[in-house]
Amino acid sequence: MVKRITENWTEALLNMEVGEIVEFPLEKSESIVGSIIPRLRKRMWREKADWSRDGDYDTENGIFRVKRIA
C-alpha cells in the first residue's frame, strides 16, 4: 500500500526508506520535484540520497508518486 502525504513534504521525503513509494497532491508537484528534492540531494550528499518521480502524473485522481531510489 502506498502512503498518501498531504502535508510536511520535506519531512515525508526525509523519512522515506529506499524503495518506498509515496503519493503527493498533483498541485504540489512543481515545488516538490523542482525545489524540495534538489535541496535534499544537496543537503544529504554524504548519504547519496535520491528520489525520483514514479510513473506518470495521475490527473484523474490529482496525485503523483515519488520513489526513494538511494
N, CA, C and O atoms as a GROMACS GRO file, in nm:
protein
  280
    1MET      N    1   0.084  -0.118   0.000
    1MET     CA    2   0.000   0.000   0.000
    1MET      C    3   0.089   0.125   0.000
    1MET      O    4   0.190   0.131   0.070
    2VAL      N    5   0.050   0.223  -0.078
    2VAL     CA    6   0.125   0.347  -0.092
    2VAL      C    7   0.067   0.452   0.002
    2VAL      O    8  -0.055   0.471   0.006
    3LYS      N    9   0.156   0.520   0.078
    3LYS     CA   10   0.110   0.625   0.168
    3LYS      C   11   0.080   0.751   0.090
    3LYS      O   12   0.154   0.786  -0.002
    4ARG      N   13  -0.028   0.819   0.126
    4ARG     CA   14  -0.062   0.948   0.065
    4ARG      C   15  -0.020   1.057   0.163
    4ARG      O   16  -0.064   1.058   0.278
    5ILE      N   17   0.065   1.149   0.118
    5ILE     CA   18   0.116   1.257   0.201
    5ILE      C   19   0.039   1.384   0.167
    5ILE      O   20   0.025   1.421   0.050
    6THR      N   21  -0.012   1.452   0.271
    6THR     CA   22  -0.091   1.574   0.249
    6THR      C   23  -0.028   1.698   0.310
    6THR      O   24  -0.076   1.810   0.287
    7GLU      N   25   0.078   1.680   0.387
    7GLU     CA   26   0.147   1.794   0.449
    7GLU      C   27   0.288   1.751   0.488
    7GLU      O   28   0.322   1.633   0.480
    8ASN      N   29   0.370   1.847   0.531
    8ASN     CA   30   0.508   1.819   0.573
    8ASN      C   31   0.586   1.742   0.467
    8ASN      O   32   0.639   1.634   0.493
    9TRP      N   33   0.591   1.799   0.344
    9TRP     CA   34   0.653   1.732   0.229
    9TRP      C   35   0.798   1.694   0.257
    9TRP      O   36   0.838   1.581   0.231
   10THR      N   37   0.877   1.789   0.309
   10THR     CA   38   1.019   1.764   0.332
   10THR      C   39   1.040   1.653   0.434
   10THR      O   40   1.122   1.564   0.412
   11GLU      N   41   0.968   1.658   0.542
   11GLU     CA   42   0.979   1.555   0.645
   11GLU      C   43   0.942   1.418   0.589
   11GLU      O   44   1.008   1.318   0.619
   12ALA      N   45   0.836   1.414   0.509
   12ALA     CA   46   0.794   1.287   0.449
   12ALA      C   47   0.904   1.230   0.359
   12ALA      O   48   0.931   1.110   0.363
   13LEU      N   49   0.967   1.316   0.279
   13LEU     CA   50   1.074   1.270   0.191
   13LEU      C   51   1.195   1.223   0.272
   13LEU      O   52   1.255   1.121   0.238
   14LEU      N   53   1.230   1.295   0.377
   14LEU     CA   54   1.344   1.257   0.460
   14LEU      C   55   1.322   1.124   0.530
   14LEU      O   56   1.418   1.049   0.550
   15ASN      N   57   1.199   1.093   0.567
   15ASN     CA   58   1.170   0.970   0.641
   15ASN      C   59   1.144   0.848   0.554
   15ASN      O   60   1.120   0.739   0.605
   16MET      N   61   1.149   0.865   0.422
   16MET     CA   62   1.126   0.752   0.333
   16MET      C   63   1.242   0.654   0.338
   16MET      O   64   1.357   0.694   0.353
   17GLU      N   65   1.211   0.527   0.326
   17GLU     CA   66   1.312   0.421   0.314
   17GLU      C   67   1.341   0.399   0.166
   17GLU      O   68   1.256   0.426   0.081
   18VAL      N   69   1.460   0.352   0.134
   18VAL     CA   70   1.495   0.321  -0.006
   18VAL      C   71   1.396   0.217  -0.059
   18VAL      O   72   1.371   0.115   0.006
   19GLY      N   73   1.341   0.244  -0.176
   19GLY     CA   74   1.242   0.156  -0.238
   19GLY      C   75   1.098   0.192  -0.206
   19GLY      O   76   1.006   0.143  -0.271
   20GLU      N   77   1.078   0.278  -0.108
   20GLU     CA   78   0.943   0.318  -0.068
   20GLU      C   79   0.885   0.417  -0.170
   20GLU      O   80   0.957   0.500  -0.225
   21ILE      N   81   0.754   0.407  -0.192
   21ILE     CA   82   0.683   0.496  -0.282
   21ILE      C   83   0.572   0.565  -0.204
   21ILE      O   84   0.498   0.500  -0.129
   22VAL      N   85   0.560   0.697  -0.221
   22VAL     CA   86   0.452   0.772  -0.157
   22VAL      C   87   0.383   0.859  -0.261
   22VAL      O   88   0.439   0.890  -0.366
   23GLU      N   89   0.260   0.899  -0.230
   23GLU     CA   90   0.182   0.984  -0.319
   23GLU      C   91   0.171   1.124  -0.261
   23GLU      O   92   0.156   1.143  -0.140
   24PHE      N   93   0.180   1.223  -0.350
   24PHE     CA   94   0.165   1.362  -0.314
   24PHE      C   95   0.055   1.426  -0.399
   24PHE      O   96   0.024   1.375  -0.507
   25PRO      N   97  -0.004   1.535  -0.353
   25PRO     CA   98  -0.103   1.606  -0.435
   25PRO      C   99  -0.037   1.662  -0.561
   25PRO      O  100   0.073   1.717  -0.556
   26LEU      N  101  -0.105   1.649  -0.673
   26LEU     CA  102  -0.052   1.693  -0.802
   26LEU      C  103  -0.020   1.842  -0.803
   26LEU      O  104   0.077   1.884  -0.866
   27GLU      N  105  -0.100   1.922  -0.734
   27GLU     CA  106  -0.078   2.067  -0.736
   27GLU      C  107   0.052   2.107  -0.665
   27GLU      O  108   0.095   2.222  -0.678
   28LYS      N  109   0.114   2.017  -0.591
   28LYS     CA  110   0.240   2.045  -0.522
   28LYS      C  111   0.361   1.989  -0.598
   28LYS      O  112   0.474   1.998  -0.548
   29SER      N  113   0.340   1.934  -0.715
   29SER     CA  114   0.448   1.866  -0.788
   29SER      C  115   0.564   1.960  -0.823
   29SER      O  116   0.679   1.919  -0.812
   30GLU      N  117   0.535   2.082  -0.863
   30GLU     CA  118   0.643   2.174  -0.901
   30GLU      C  119   0.735   2.204  -0.784
   30GLU      O  120   0.857   2.205  -0.800
   31SER      N  121   0.678   2.229  -0.667
   31SER     CA  122   0.763   2.262  -0.552
   31SER      C  123   0.837   2.139  -0.500
   31SER      O  124   0.951   2.150  -0.456
   32ILE      N  125   0.773   2.023  -0.504
   32ILE     CA  126   0.838   1.902  -0.453
   32ILE      C  127   0.948   1.854  -0.547
   32ILE      O  128   1.061   1.831  -0.504
   33VAL      N  129   0.915   1.840  -0.676
   33VAL     CA  130   1.011   1.788  -0.773
   33VAL      C  131   1.115   1.894  -0.811
   33VAL      O  132   1.232   1.862  -0.832
   34GLY      N  133   1.072   2.019  -0.821
   34GLY     CA  134   1.161   2.124  -0.869
   34GLY      C  135   1.242   2.195  -0.762
   34GLY      O  136   1.342   2.259  -0.794
   35SER      N  137   1.202   2.185  -0.637
   35SER     CA  138   1.270   2.260  -0.532
   35SER      C  139   1.312   2.174  -0.413
   35SER      O  140   1.429   2.172  -0.376
   36ILE      N  141   1.218   2.103  -0.353
   36ILE     CA  142   1.248   2.029  -0.230
   36ILE      C  143   1.345   1.914  -0.255
   36ILE      O  144   1.443   1.900  -0.182
   37ILE      N  145   1.319   1.832  -0.355
   37ILE     CA  146   1.406   1.717  -0.382
   37ILE      C  147   1.548   1.762  -0.418
   37ILE      O  148   1.643   1.706  -0.363
   38PRO      N  149   1.568   1.862  -0.508
   38PRO     CA  150   1.705   1.907  -0.534
   38PRO      C  151   1.776   1.961  -0.409
   38PRO      O  152   1.896   1.938  -0.392
   39ARG      N  153   1.704   2.031  -0.322
   39ARG     CA  154   1.763   2.080  -0.197
   39ARG      C  155   1.807   1.965  -0.107
   39ARG      O  156   1.915   1.970  -0.048
   40LEU      N  157   1.722   1.863  -0.098
   40LEU     CA  158   1.757   1.747  -0.014
   40LEU      C  159   1.876   1.670  -0.070
   40LEU      O  160   1.958   1.620   0.006
   41ARG      N  161   1.886   1.661  -0.203
   41ARG     CA  162   2.002   1.594  -0.263
   41ARG      C  163   2.131   1.663  -0.222
   41ARG      O  164   2.230   1.597  -0.190
   42LYS      N  165   2.130   1.796  -0.224
   42LYS     CA  166   2.250   1.872  -0.184
   42LYS      C  167   2.276   1.856  -0.035
   42LYS      O  168   2.391   1.840   0.007
   43ARG      N  169   2.171   1.862   0.044
   43ARG     CA  170   2.184   1.853   0.190
   43ARG      C  171   2.233   1.716   0.234
   43ARG      O  172   2.307   1.706   0.331
   44MET      N  173   2.192   1.611   0.164
   44MET     CA  174   2.222   1.474   0.204
   44MET      C  175   2.324   1.409   0.110
   44MET      O  176   2.316   1.289   0.083
   45TRP      N  177   2.418   1.488   0.059
   45TRP     CA  178   2.513   1.437  -0.039
   45TRP      C  179   2.599   1.324   0.016
   45TRP      O  180   2.637   1.235  -0.060
   46ARG      N  181   2.630   1.325   0.144
   46ARG     CA  182   2.712   1.217   0.201
   46ARG      C  183   2.639   1.083   0.198
   46ARG      O  184   2.700   0.979   0.173
   47GLU      N  185   2.509   1.088   0.223
   47GLU     CA  186   2.428   0.965   0.222
   47GLU      C  187   2.395   0.921   0.080
   47GLU      O  188   2.347   0.809   0.059
   48LYS      N  189   2.420   1.010  -0.018
   48LYS     CA  190   2.386   0.984  -0.158
   48LYS      C  191   2.236   0.956  -0.174
   48LYS      O  192   2.196   0.874  -0.256
   49ALA      N  193   2.156   1.027  -0.096
   49ALA     CA  194   2.010   1.011  -0.102
   49ALA      C  195   1.957   1.062  -0.235
   49ALA      O  196   2.006   1.161  -0.288
   50ASP      N  197   1.858   0.992  -0.289
   50ASP     CA  198   1.798   1.034  -0.415
   50ASP      C  199   1.655   0.986  -0.423
   50ASP      O  200   1.619   0.882  -0.367
   51TRP      N  201   1.575   1.062  -0.494
   51TRP     CA  202   1.434   1.032  -0.515
   51TRP      C  203   1.404   1.055  -0.662
   51TRP      O  204   1.475   1.130  -0.729
   52SER      N  205   1.300   0.991  -0.712
   52SER     CA  206   1.256   1.017  -0.849
   52SER      C  207   1.104   1.003  -0.856
   52SER      O  208   1.042   0.934  -0.775
   53ARG      N  209   1.048   1.070  -0.954
   53ARG     CA  210   0.904   1.056  -0.976
   53ARG      C  211   0.880   0.916  -1.028
   53ARG      O  212   0.955   0.867  -1.113
   54ASP      N  213   0.777   0.852  -0.980
   54ASP     CA  214   0.746   0.714  -1.017
   54ASP      C  215   0.620   0.714  -1.103
   54ASP      O  216   0.512   0.743  -1.053
   55GLY      N  217   0.634   0.682  -1.231
   55GLY     CA  218   0.518   0.678  -1.320
   55GLY      C  219   0.480   0.817  -1.369
   55GLY      O  220   0.554   0.914  -1.352
   56ASP      N  221   0.362   0.824  -1.429
   56ASP     CA  222   0.310   0.949  -1.484
   56ASP      C  223   0.228   1.024  -1.380
   56ASP      O  224   0.188   0.968  -1.278
   57TYR      N  225   0.204   1.150  -1.410
   57TYR     CA  226   0.113   1.228  -1.325
   57TYR      C  227  -0.028   1.173  -1.343
   57TYR      O  228  -0.073   1.153  -1.455
   58ASP      N  229  -0.097   1.149  -1.232
   58ASP     CA  230  -0.233   1.097  -1.235
   58ASP      C  231  -0.330   1.215  -1.227
   58ASP      O  232  -0.370   1.257  -1.118
   59THR      N  233  -0.368   1.267  -1.344
   59THR     CA  234  -0.456   1.384  -1.346
   59THR      C  235  -0.599   1.351  -1.311
   59THR      O  236  -0.677   1.439  -1.274
   60GLU      N  237  -0.635   1.225  -1.322
   60GLU     CA  238  -0.771   1.183  -1.287
   60GLU      C  239  -0.792   1.188  -1.136
   60GLU      O  240  -0.898   1.230  -1.089
   61ASN      N  241  -0.691   1.146  -1.060
   61ASN     CA  242  -0.701   1.144  -0.913
   61ASN      C  243  -0.626   1.258  -0.846
   61ASN      O  244  -0.634   1.274  -0.724
   62GLY      N  245  -0.554   1.340  -0.925
   62GLY     CA  246  -0.483   1.455  -0.870
   62GLY      C  247  -0.364   1.420  -0.783
   62GLY      O  248  -0.340   1.486  -0.682
   63ILE      N  249  -0.290   1.316  -0.822
   63ILE     CA  250  -0.174   1.272  -0.742
   63ILE      C  251  -0.054   1.243  -0.833
   63ILE      O  252  -0.068   1.229  -0.954
   64PHE      N  253   0.062   1.236  -0.771
   64PHE     CA  254   0.180   1.182  -0.839
   64PHE      C  255   0.261   1.108  -0.734
   64PHE      O  256   0.247   1.133  -0.614
   65ARG      N  257   0.344   1.016  -0.780
   65ARG     CA  258   0.420   0.931  -0.688
   65ARG      C  259   0.569   0.962  -0.694
   65ARG      O  260   0.623   0.997  -0.799
   66VAL      N  261   0.632   0.950  -0.579
   66VAL     CA  262   0.776   0.968  -0.569
   66VAL      C  263   0.833   0.842  -0.503
   66VAL      O  264   0.777   0.790  -0.406
   67LYS      N  265   0.946   0.795  -0.557
   67LYS     CA  266   1.012   0.677  -0.504
   67LYS      C  267   1.151   0.714  -0.453
   67LYS      O  268   1.224   0.787  -0.520
   68ARG      N  269   1.187   0.664  -0.336
   68ARG     CA  270   1.324   0.682  -0.286
   68ARG      C  271   1.410   0.577  -0.352
   68ARG      O  272   1.389   0.458  -0.332
   69ILE      N  273   1.508   0.621  -0.431
   69ILE     CA  274   1.588   0.526  -0.508
   69ILE      C  275   1.727   0.504  -0.451
   69ILE      O  276   1.797   0.412  -0.492
   70ALA      N  277   1.769   0.587  -0.357
   70ALA     CA  278   1.900   0.568  -0.293
   70ALA      C  279   1.902   0.638  -0.158
   70ALA      O  280   2.002   0.634  -0.088
   0.00000   0.00000   0.00000
